[in-house]
Amino acid sequence: MYLTRMAINTRRRGAQKLLASPQALHAAVMAGFGERRSRDGEHRVLWRLDSYAHDRVLLYTVSPDRPDFTHLVEQAGWPATPCWETRSYQSLLDALKVGQQWRFRLTANPVRSGRREGWNDTKPLGHVTVAQQQQWLVDRAERAGFRLLPCPMGESTDADRAVDLSVVDRAVRRFRRQDRVVTISTATFEGSLEVTDVDAMRTTLTKGIGRAKAYGCGLLTLARPPAAG
């Protein structure tokens, strides 16, 4: 498995087209894996866009094969400078242990099954409020191989916030896919977790959480917590 990070040049017209459509960006990401790309759960490519201040946008992918993003650099990067970095993900996966604590980031598609007037069957409906979106992740943590850590003392002003979990970005994306319009709601989570099941955690890191994985959802990444001091 490989983890890749690439900077996106948001001022380029090609980048703007990709950022406007998760469908187009998905196709561009998958083009980096040639004929070996796969949509099944064993060989899924996960990706996520992280946006920061001053138009800094980073594309992350986790994949079974090493990508070649030359085409993405030409379309949406800085062709004169190295724009993507790939490293082995296996060392992290192999080093996971029960009780380890990590900071994490995840963009997901928090949904529930529901039925609206005129529908014959239930369909996925996006959660609307921050509280609903947070509860969606809380409900999935155990199966995903981790527990959310308590909020550090003195760092929460919300009496209802029992765990270290924040929604740092929310969006509703609408884009065309062939002859129909696709709508997905997304939430980007940050917080702290503790590994409780190593096998389940490895599955979460390599296969993702929730729906809409083709559209930039489901990729959870880990970072060491800051040293106490």
Buried (B, 14 or more C-beta within 10 A) or exposed (E): BBBBBBBBBBEBEBBEBBBEBBBBBBEBBBBBBEEEBBEEEEBBBBBBBBBEEEEEBEBBBBBBBEBBBBEBBEBBBEEEEEBBEBEEBEEBBEEBEEEBEBBBBBBBBBBEEEEEEEEEEEEBEBBEEEEEBBBBBBEBBEEBBBBBBEBEEEEBEEEEBEBBBBBEEBEEBEBEBEEEEBEBBBBBBBBBBBBBBBEBBBBBBBBBBBBBBBBBBBBBBBEEBEEEE
